[in-house]
Amino acid sequence: MINPQPATTVTREPGTTPSGDGEPHLARALSNRHIQLLAIGGAIGTGLFMGSGKTISVAGPSVIFVYMIIGFMLFFVMRAMGELLLSNLNYKSFSDFAGDLLGPWAGFFTGWTYWFCWVVTGVADVIAIAGYAETLIPGIPLWIPGVLTILILLALNLPTVKAFGETEFWFALIKIVAIVALIVTGLVMILTGFQSPAGQASFTNLWSHGGFFPREFMGFVAGFQIAVFAFVGIELVGTAAAETKNPEHNLPKAINAIPVRVMLFYVGALIILMSVTPWTEFKAGHSPFIGMFSLAGLGIAATVVNLVVLTSAMSSANSGIYSTSRMVFGLARDGDAPAVFGKLSRRKVPQNALFLSCVLLLAGVVLLYAGKDIGAAFDMVTTVSAVCFMFVWSIILLSYLVYRKKRPELAAASKYKMPGGVAMVYVVFAFFLFLIWALTTQPDTLTALLVTPIWFVILVIAWLVIRRSPHHLARHEAWKQSMK
């Protein structure tokens, strides 16, 4: 059981995680530079590069407001997470504070669901990578880029956590450069009155093709069900908390920058895309980023952007491999997963947990051959992932509510308070209910929504078995005593 003491009472050696058991622990090797780019990489996922074409085609220019609203709501989830993580530096991730504040069941459900989220997202990324590889190298068997991706990810994560941080730093930087290049190129095209078969590039394209809500309210709603997947991974900085240097400074800095990044990288890019080309020209399954550079006559640039989009999917999968391995490691240390996954290599990397995640990503290769439509497979797994991520975000908010009620002295002493407090939590919960309803409005996302509960049924059965062990009975008693 994690000691519910304020962060000021925790003492630790630089570069280590607090420990009293003498066992090797995860090293605090991620610097401010790493954690900042990790936050950006988490906020800019495959959903923006691959999914935005479909989002624009169903919602029109109103998609700008869709991304703004989702980003605004999730910022409060991140602020709640940040306040909780900094209230006790013994917390290694949000699974820890969920187990501490809500009970051992919450740590079990949150940890395994987050693990499942990223495995499913990783499968989606493998599917996306195979699709882009086929575009770059026509005729290539889909299993080759799929398996090669998994082997590369394993090689990137087996060394030290610093190596992961460095890799993700450059992956995120590539994404940032690509988006900035798109915005600059698009602005030049708009300011010079660029002509294309679709018409002249102009900001007026945002409202001159049916207004900002051309598909009316239900089109606006349909945008949410696709766009929410673009934000999965935004909470990745919370998974990296145990391996972050100076978390009191670096975590708030990374979280506070989220609104600016959403405005620039999502809203800014979408405004430029729909100004250069009317929204009516966008199609699902086609990356708008590649399309715009092709339109500009920059053939080489379009190929480069194709590689960038592939890199973005690789980055997302890389983040997934990292976070799933750390989550399984934490679950194993708490007795919620087989003990073999709680062991660290000499480089302080949970390599057994890494192997498990990589093996399960092979499901993505199988899915590539299960159906002919890569886009349909991508839509199915991304919806399942989005629903499971909403569960994790909700657990973070529930933990915050209990923290405010049961640990008022820590909440009062916090130097990183969540804006809006308890009232804002209920606003975000209402928004999540709206998202669930939005997922019921389309046949493909409704099917995925109905399939998702199977995962939670499996978890309930597993918990009913595991909670009877002497270890878990003792943990539950210790938790009850700590909450008195």
Secondary structure, DSSP 8 states (H G I E B T S, - for coil): ------GGG----TTS---SS--------B-HHHHHHHHHHHHS-HIIIIIHHHHHHHHGGGHHHHHHHHHHHHHHHHHHHHHHHHH-TT--SHHHHHHHHH-HHHHHHHHHHHHHHHHHHHHHHHHHHHHHHHHHSTT--THHHHHHHHHHHHHHHSS-HHHHHHHHHHHHHHHHHHHHHHHHHHHHHHHTT-EETTEE--GGGGTTTT-S-TTHHHHHHHHHHHHGGGGTTTTHHHHGGGGBSSHHHHHHHHHHTHHHHIIIIIIIHHHHHHHHS-GGG--TTS-HHHHHHHHTT-HHHHHHHHHHHHHHHHHHHHHHHHHHHHHHHHHHHTTSS-GGGG---TTS--HHHHHHHHHHHHHHHHHHHH-S-HHHHHHHHHHHHHHHHHHHHHHHHHHHHHHHHH-HHHHHH-SS--TTHHHHHHHHHHHHHHHHHHHTTSHHHHHHHHHTHHHHHHHHHHHHHHTTSHHHHHHHHHHHHHT-
